[in-house]
Amino acid sequence: MPKKPRKRITPKQRDPSWRMRHALGHKVEANPKAYTRKRKHPEEDNSEVMEDMKQ
């Protein structure tokens, strides 16, 4: 049996305004209201980093 021709996938077009935003130095800022996972042991993580810095 002959192979079926595959449909060509057209790449998604980039937003044309990205060049201007990039030229203006647009930075994506973290949204403080966005949901983030809470760390299980934040105090342990911080203490380990501080101990490593002291040595």
C-alpha angles and dihedrals in degrees: 000000000000118000118256113246112249121234112246113244112225113212116243113261115243119238104268091221093063090088092057093045090048092048091051090052096250111190124192107234122209112254108233090202093054118109114259129177113254117236115246096223110014094162091055092049092052095047092052091053092049092050091051091051092052094055 
